Structures are given as C-alpha cells and as structure tokens.
Amino acid sequence: MASVSLHKVCKTFGTTQVLRDVDLDIADGEFIVMVGPSGCGKSTVLNCIAGLQEVTGGEVRIGERVVNDLPPKDRDIAMVFQAYALYPNMNVRQNITFGMEMRNVPKAEQEAALKRVSELLQIGNLLDRKPGQLSGGQRQRVAMGRAMVREPSVFLFDEPLSNLDAKLRVQMRAELKALHQRLRQTVVYVTHDQVEAMTLADRIVVMNGGRIEQVGTPIELYDHPLNVFVAGFIGSPAMNFIVGQAQASPAGLQLATSDGAAFPLPPDVAPAIGQAITLGVRPEHLAVAEQSLVRLKVDIVEPTGDETNLYGKVGGELVCVRLHQRVAITEGQVVPLAWPLDRLHVFDTASGLRLPSTAEAPQEALAA
C-alpha cells in the first residue's frame, strides 16, 4: 500500500487546459472517489496517476517516489477500466495470470495468487470459462482479480460499474466496499454516479472545470457544501435553489424574490441587507405542513413506492419536495410547506460561496 500526492498538477491538450493546479493528498489505505460532470478532469487525474498521460506541470508522488517520469509498469499501480479489457480468447484463469506470465513469475506463485483472489472474489467456479460466457458482474470480478494478483500499492478504478444494470450496480457497490474493508488498500475511484461516491468513499473529491471544488467525507459535503456547485452536485434529487436579495423584516432577515415572495432565513446566518443571495434546501428536508406562509403549487406528482416526489414552483423557481411516505396529493393542488430554518443553506450569489452560520467552523477548515 502507499499514499498518493498531487502537487500543482496541470495538464493541457494543445491549447486546452484540462487540469489546473490540482493539489490532493490521499492517505495510505484510503478510498477516494472523484466525481464531477463530464469533462471536469476526473479521468485525466486518474490517467496522470497511472502514467497513461504525462502531466504538463506539477508533481505526482506514489509513496515516497516522484513518478512523473516513470512508465505505468513501474508505478506499482493496477487499473480497472469501464470496459474491463479482458482477452476474449483466454479463459478466466489465463486472463488473471497473463500479466504474471509476462513477468516470468514462477508457476507456483501464479497458482497461489490465482487461488487467493478467486476465493476472495468468489470466481473459483468460473476459471475455465471465457469472457463471452460471463455476466457483466462476473466480468467485473475477473477484471478486479487480474488487478489484485499484482498486489499493487494503489488501485485505480475508472467507472467500473457504469456498464452494469441498476440492481447489479447496487450489489457490486456493496462487494467493493466490503473488499476494501478487508484489504485496506489505497483506492482512487472515478465515477459520474454520486450515489456510488456517497456509499463507497472515505472522502469525495468534487471536480469542476479542471479544478477541485471541495474535498471531504460524504457527510461533510452533504451538510457543509462550500459553494453552490457542490451543493447542487451532491444529493439526489438535487438541492433546490431560490434566488433573491436579503431584506430586513420585523421577524428577522428574509430572502425577497423578484416576484414578491419572501422566505425566512436562518437566524445564525447574516448576509448584508440588499445582498444578492441564493437560498438552498434539499428536497428531503421539506415536508407538507398544516399551515405555512411558504406554499407549493404542485405540477407533477412522482410516486416511487414508499416515497413521493412533488414538483412545482416556489418563489418563481422549480422546487422538488421528497416525502418519505405515500400521499394523496394531486396535480394542481396548493400545499403548505414546512420551512426548516436549521436545514437551509445560504450562498452569496456573486461568488457562489456558502455563507457559514456562526456555529460552524470556517469554510477553509471544511475543505481540508
């Protein structure tokens, strides 16, 4: 196992800058998940760690070694790709041991390694099959086994579950998490699926436009997003946003919207009067109330089994309300919403940064 460190890493393709001064320290044995929209640079970071792409500037360390000039085979890493990249003409046994054969590893060591990973991944009964005879989940296990027999210092995963159906993704997420808990090897995992990130990661790295927006545990990012981008990216359904200005009222500070609506602000957040602010609240933190000044005209009712999502306009903005029960609400109905002051997030509209409450640590500490 080994730590991984990126210091001021930059990458350009021609005149396009893909990574911009990326700094990241990954501890030995840590499971790091990198998320962000398409084109944000997360896969490029993975490729730079692997040595599949050379960095334009900065430094990549694996353990104590600077590996900028080392080829992938000398970096002591193993990579599992989205497409698995198994050899179709070889059976599972041959796919897993092929790399060891190329390195002239003795047969006894090959067999011992094969036995160890096949038992760990529960693929011992598949060793004589070829990839075309395997399901997606089985092929994914074989790709992992091929990486594991190398006993690398660092595992790199590039969206390994994206080709699986929804049920199998859930199963493989659980198996990956259990596997890491047993082995405690360093993992850097790239995905576009934030549910994977929330369930797998020790820490999540949120990227946007080639930069790191925030690094933190799943709960830190969920409860204390540093800015509007992170707040809107983490959580499903996404956080609701209402834009307006801070204004004073006899009851305290409010958000006033352009259509004349007003919403109470948390008492421990103090934007300047007249400041352009954005109010954020997660769908799961809203609820239907007996009475409230905040009202939702329901445009869409979306039942999901034991939950119901309501969609409509609040303060001129489209808002989603996630109710943790089935409800007898229909389209066109106006419902009062409980307004949870302790669950609201307030952002400066100009900078996008979250305004911290007086009870919170400074934002810089939350990003560490």
PLY file of the C-alpha trace (Angstrom):
ply
format ascii 1.0
element vertex 368
property float x
property float y
property float z
element edge 367
property int vertex1
property int vertex2
end_header
0.00 0.00 0.00
1.06 3.60 -0.49
-0.09 7.17 -0.25
-0.68 9.29 -3.37
0.08 13.00 -3.59
-0.60 15.50 -6.36
1.02 18.94 -6.12
0.08 21.73 -8.54
-0.67 19.19 -11.27
-1.60 20.72 -14.63
-2.47 19.06 -17.91
-3.05 20.65 -21.29
-4.02 19.15 -24.63
-2.86 21.62 -27.26
-4.28 24.95 -26.13
-6.93 23.38 -23.87
-6.11 23.30 -20.18
-7.78 20.25 -18.66
-6.26 20.29 -15.14
-5.44 23.49 -13.26
-3.11 23.33 -10.23
-4.64 20.20 -8.71
-3.49 19.57 -5.12
-4.57 16.36 -3.44
-3.16 14.14 -0.68
-4.50 10.58 -0.42
-3.59 8.62 2.68
-2.29 5.06 2.66
-5.30 2.72 2.62
-7.83 5.46 1.86
-10.76 5.02 -0.56
-11.02 8.27 -2.55
-13.85 8.83 -5.03
-13.60 11.56 -7.67
-16.85 12.97 -9.03
-17.89 15.79 -11.31
-19.67 16.47 -14.61
-18.39 15.16 -17.92
-15.21 16.96 -18.96
-14.33 18.12 -15.44
-10.95 16.34 -15.48
-11.54 13.46 -13.06
-10.48 10.70 -15.50
-7.49 12.79 -16.54
-6.35 12.90 -12.90
-6.60 9.10 -12.78
-4.64 8.74 -16.02
-1.92 11.07 -14.72
-1.56 8.96 -11.56
-1.39 5.82 -13.71
1.14 7.31 -16.13
-1.16 6.87 -19.11
-0.88 10.63 -19.65
2.10 12.83 -18.82
1.48 15.85 -16.62
2.21 19.23 -18.16
3.26 20.66 -14.80
3.40 19.76 -11.14
4.36 16.61 -9.30
2.81 13.16 -8.82
4.02 11.03 -5.89
3.18 7.43 -5.07
4.58 6.64 -1.65
7.91 8.38 -1.35
8.65 8.35 -5.10
8.08 11.11 -7.62
6.70 9.14 -10.56
6.34 11.84 -13.24
8.92 10.18 -15.49
8.12 6.54 -14.68
6.17 4.37 -17.15
2.93 2.80 -15.88
4.53 -0.63 -15.33
6.99 0.85 -12.84
4.46 2.80 -10.75
3.16 -0.20 -8.79
-0.47 0.51 -9.67
-3.28 -1.60 -11.09
-6.17 -0.17 -13.07
-9.71 -1.48 -13.68
-11.40 0.12 -16.68
-15.04 0.71 -17.55
-14.85 -1.85 -20.39
-12.88 -4.43 -18.31
-10.50 -5.09 -21.29
-10.45 -8.89 -20.89
-8.82 -11.07 -23.55
-11.76 -12.80 -25.29
-9.70 -15.79 -26.48
-8.43 -16.61 -22.97
-10.35 -18.21 -20.14
-10.67 -16.58 -16.72
-7.60 -18.40 -15.36
-5.46 -17.18 -18.26
-6.82 -13.62 -18.07
-5.89 -13.37 -14.41
-2.42 -14.94 -14.68
-1.37 -13.46 -18.05
0.41 -10.48 -16.54
2.33 -12.70 -14.14
3.41 -14.94 -17.01
4.74 -11.91 -18.89
6.79 -11.03 -15.78
8.08 -14.63 -15.56
6.52 -15.19 -12.13
7.06 -18.84 -11.11
4.09 -21.14 -11.72
3.69 -21.95 -8.03
3.36 -18.25 -7.20
0.86 -17.79 -10.03
-1.30 -20.63 -8.73
-1.16 -19.32 -5.17
-2.16 -15.82 -6.29
-4.93 -17.20 -8.51
-6.32 -19.28 -5.64
-6.23 -16.32 -3.26
-8.10 -13.86 -5.48
-10.56 -16.39 -6.90
-11.63 -17.33 -3.37
-11.81 -13.69 -2.30
-13.92 -12.70 -5.33
-15.88 -15.98 -5.41
-14.99 -16.79 -9.02
-13.33 -20.18 -8.46
-16.09 -21.91 -10.44
-15.53 -19.62 -13.43
-11.82 -20.21 -14.09
-12.33 -22.33 -17.22
-14.90 -20.03 -18.82
-14.15 -17.36 -21.42
-15.36 -13.73 -21.05
-18.17 -14.26 -23.56
-19.66 -16.86 -21.20
-19.75 -14.48 -18.22
-22.30 -11.96 -16.99
-21.35 -8.30 -16.57
-20.82 -8.71 -12.83
-18.65 -11.79 -13.36
-16.50 -9.98 -15.94
-16.10 -7.12 -13.49
-14.87 -9.54 -10.81
-12.38 -11.07 -13.24
-11.02 -7.63 -14.15
-10.61 -6.91 -10.43
-8.91 -10.29 -9.91
-6.43 -9.57 -12.70
-5.54 -6.31 -10.95
-5.39 -7.86 -7.47
-2.89 -10.64 -8.27
-0.29 -7.96 -8.83
-0.69 -6.82 -5.19
-0.21 -3.18 -6.23
0.32 -0.26 -3.91
-2.62 1.63 -5.46
-5.81 0.54 -7.22
-7.27 2.87 -9.84
-10.90 2.38 -10.93
-12.35 4.24 -13.92
-16.16 3.97 -13.76
-16.04 0.18 -13.35
-19.78 -0.23 -12.64
-21.25 2.01 -15.33
-21.91 -0.87 -17.75
-23.92 -2.87 -15.21
-27.67 -2.76 -14.73
-29.09 -0.93 -11.71
-29.59 -4.00 -9.49
-26.12 -5.36 -10.20
-24.53 -1.95 -9.55
-26.01 -1.93 -6.06
-24.69 -5.44 -5.40
-21.21 -4.67 -6.74
-21.04 -1.43 -4.72
-21.59 -3.45 -1.56
-18.98 -6.03 -2.62
-16.40 -3.33 -3.44
-16.91 -1.68 -0.08
-16.61 -4.99 1.78
-13.49 -5.87 -0.22
-11.80 -2.58 0.68
-12.68 -3.01 4.34
-10.90 -6.38 4.29
-7.84 -5.37 2.27
-7.49 -1.65 3.23
-5.55 -0.87 0.05
-5.33 2.61 -1.41
-8.09 3.18 -3.96
-8.73 6.08 -6.33
-12.13 5.63 -7.93
-13.67 7.78 -10.68
-17.42 7.84 -11.23
-20.18 10.10 -12.54
-22.61 8.46 -10.12
-22.79 10.40 -6.87
-24.66 7.57 -5.12
-21.55 5.41 -5.68
-19.46 8.24 -4.29
-21.58 8.67 -1.17
-21.69 4.95 -0.37
-18.10 3.96 -1.20
-15.85 6.87 -0.29
-13.82 7.65 2.78
-13.54 11.08 1.15
-15.03 12.55 -2.01
-13.21 14.89 -4.39
-15.64 17.12 -6.31
-14.14 18.49 -9.53
-15.35 21.16 -11.92
-13.57 22.74 -14.89
-10.23 21.07 -14.13
-10.16 22.25 -10.50
-11.03 20.68 -7.18
-14.07 22.41 -5.70
-14.11 20.58 -2.36
-12.67 17.51 -0.64
-14.38 15.93 2.35
-16.25 12.99 3.77
-19.65 12.27 2.22
-21.41 13.75 5.26
-19.22 16.88 5.22
-20.07 17.56 1.59
-23.76 16.86 2.17
-24.08 19.01 5.30
-21.49 21.72 4.57
-21.06 22.30 0.82
-18.62 25.15 0.24
-20.43 26.56 -2.76
-23.48 26.33 -4.99
-21.78 23.90 -7.38
-21.02 21.31 -4.70
-24.42 21.82 -3.07
-26.18 21.17 -6.37
-24.00 18.24 -7.36
-24.13 16.25 -4.11
-27.57 14.88 -3.29
-30.32 13.18 -5.29
-32.70 14.75 -6.17
-30.54 17.86 -6.37
-30.75 20.71 -3.89
-33.42 23.33 -4.58
-32.26 26.93 -5.11
-34.24 30.17 -4.78
-32.56 33.42 -5.84
-33.26 36.87 -4.39
-31.98 39.58 -2.04
-31.57 39.76 1.73
-34.03 42.13 3.37
-34.96 43.02 6.94
-38.38 42.30 8.45
-39.83 42.53 11.96
-39.38 38.75 12.29
-35.74 38.82 11.12
-33.83 38.55 7.83
-35.66 37.28 4.77
-34.94 36.33 1.19
-37.07 38.52 -1.09
-37.59 37.21 -4.63
-38.33 39.19 -7.78
-41.98 38.04 -7.78
-42.59 39.49 -4.32
-42.31 36.29 -2.28
-40.38 36.32 1.00
-38.74 33.43 2.85
-37.31 33.47 6.39
-33.53 32.99 6.66
-31.72 31.05 9.39
-31.13 33.32 12.40
-27.44 32.40 12.62
-26.61 33.49 9.02
-26.25 37.23 8.46
-25.94 38.45 4.85
-25.81 42.21 4.29
-29.13 43.94 3.66
-29.61 44.12 -0.10
-27.01 41.41 -0.78
-27.86 39.09 -3.68
-28.18 35.64 -2.14
-29.27 32.15 -3.13
-31.22 30.01 -0.69
-30.70 26.26 -0.87
-32.78 23.49 0.68
-32.66 19.77 -0.04
-35.87 18.05 -1.25
-35.76 15.55 1.62
-35.69 18.37 4.19
-39.01 19.82 3.03
-42.37 18.48 4.19
-46.06 19.23 3.89
-47.29 21.29 6.87
-50.66 22.00 8.41
-50.19 25.68 7.59
-47.30 27.79 6.34
-46.57 31.03 4.50
-44.49 29.00 2.04
-46.72 27.27 -0.48
-46.11 24.89 -3.38
-48.46 24.62 -6.35
-47.97 21.01 -7.39
-47.31 20.50 -11.10
-46.04 16.90 -11.00
-46.58 14.04 -8.54
-43.95 11.31 -8.85
-44.60 8.20 -6.73
-41.55 5.95 -6.22
-43.06 3.27 -3.96
-42.63 4.20 -0.32
-41.71 7.80 -1.21
-43.34 10.58 -3.24
-41.65 13.45 -5.07
-43.64 16.64 -5.63
-42.54 19.22 -8.22
-43.81 22.79 -8.53
-42.90 26.47 -8.27
-41.81 28.30 -5.09
-40.60 31.89 -5.38
-40.57 31.56 -9.15
-38.17 28.59 -9.03
-38.84 24.91 -9.75
-38.72 23.04 -6.45
-38.75 19.34 -5.60
-40.16 18.03 -2.30
-39.31 14.45 -1.32
-41.85 12.97 1.07
-40.95 9.76 2.89
-44.45 8.32 2.54
-47.28 7.88 0.07
-49.61 10.89 -0.08
-53.00 11.69 -1.59
-51.87 14.86 -3.37
-52.81 15.63 -6.98
-51.51 17.92 -9.72
-52.79 21.48 -9.36
-53.16 21.26 -5.59
-51.55 24.00 -3.44
-49.86 22.62 -0.32
-48.17 24.49 2.57
-44.54 23.56 3.17
-42.73 23.27 6.46
-39.75 25.63 6.22
-36.81 24.06 8.12
-34.61 27.02 9.18
-31.98 24.66 10.60
-31.65 22.90 7.22
-31.33 25.93 4.94
-28.13 26.88 3.13
-27.43 30.50 2.17
-25.00 31.35 -0.64
-23.59 34.62 -1.94
-24.95 34.75 -5.48
-22.00 36.66 -6.93
-19.24 34.31 -5.69
-21.32 31.16 -5.24
-19.75 30.63 -1.80
-21.79 29.41 1.13
-22.29 31.85 3.99
-21.39 29.91 7.15
-23.51 30.06 10.27
-21.99 31.47 13.44
-21.93 27.94 14.90
-19.82 26.46 12.11
-16.07 26.16 11.62
-14.52 28.44 8.96
-15.05 27.23 5.37
-11.31 26.74 4.81
-11.25 24.10 7.54
-14.12 22.21 5.95
-12.23 21.94 2.66
-9.10 20.42 4.20
0 1
1 2
2 3
3 4
4 5
5 6
6 7
7 8
8 9
9 10
10 11
11 12
12 13
13 14
14 15
15 16
16 17
17 18
18 19
19 20
20 21
21 22
22 23
23 24
24 25
25 26
26 27
27 28
28 29
29 30
30 31
31 32
32 33
33 34
34 35
35 36
36 37
37 38
38 39
39 40
40 41
41 42
42 43
43 44
44 45
45 46
46 47
47 48
48 49
49 50
50 51
51 52
52 53
53 54
54 55
55 56
56 57
57 58
58 59
59 60
60 61
61 62
62 63
63 64
64 65
65 66
66 67
67 68
68 69
69 70
70 71
71 72
72 73
73 74
74 75
75 76
76 77
77 78
78 79
79 80
80 81
81 82
82 83
83 84
84 85
85 86
86 87
87 88
88 89
89 90
90 91
91 92
92 93
93 94
94 95
95 96
96 97
97 98
98 99
99 100
100 101
101 102
102 103
103 104
104 105
105 106
106 107
107 108
108 109
109 110
110 111
111 112
112 113
113 114
114 115
115 116
116 117
117 118
118 119
119 120
120 121
121 122
122 123
123 124
124 125
125 126
126 127
127 128
128 129
129 130
130 131
131 132
132 133
133 134
134 135
135 136
136 137
137 138
138 139
139 140
140 141
141 142
142 143
143 144
144 145
145 146
146 147
147 148
148 149
149 150
150 151
151 152
152 153
153 154
154 155
155 156
156 157
157 158
158 159
159 160
160 161
161 162
162 163
163 164
164 165
165 166
166 167
167 168
168 169
169 170
170 171
171 172
172 173
173 174
174 175
175 176
176 177
177 178
178 179
179 180
180 181
181 182
182 183
183 184
184 185
185 186
186 187
187 188
188 189
189 190
190 191
191 192
192 193
193 194
194 195
195 196
196 197
197 198
198 199
199 200
200 201
201 202
202 203
203 204
204 205
205 206
206 207
207 208
208 209
209 210
210 211
211 212
212 213
213 214
214 215
215 216
216 217
217 218
218 219
219 220
220 221
221 222
222 223
223 224
224 225
225 226
226 227
227 228
228 229
229 230
230 231
231 232
232 233
233 234
234 235
235 236
236 237
237 238
238 239
239 240
240 241
241 242
242 243
243 244
244 245
245 246
246 247
247 248
248 249
249 250
250 251
251 252
252 253
253 254
254 255
255 256
256 257
257 258
258 259
259 260
260 261
261 262
262 263
263 264
264 265
265 266
266 267
267 268
268 269
269 270
270 271
271 272
272 273
273 274
274 275
275 276
276 277
277 278
278 279
279 280
280 281
281 282
282 283
283 284
284 285
285 286
286 287
287 288
288 289
289 290
290 291
291 292
292 293
293 294
294 295
295 296
296 297
297 298
298 299
299 300
300 301
301 302
302 303
303 304
304 305
305 306
306 307
307 308
308 309
309 310
310 311
311 312
312 313
313 314
314 315
315 316
316 317
317 318
318 319
319 320
320 321
321 322
322 323
323 324
324 325
325 326
326 327
327 328
328 329
329 330
330 331
331 332
332 333
333 334
334 335
335 336
336 337
337 338
338 339
339 340
340 341
341 342
342 343
343 344
344 345
345 346
346 347
347 348
348 349
349 350
350 351
351 352
352 353
353 354
354 355
355 356
356 357
357 358
358 359
359 360
360 361
361 362
362 363
363 364
364 365
365 366
366 367
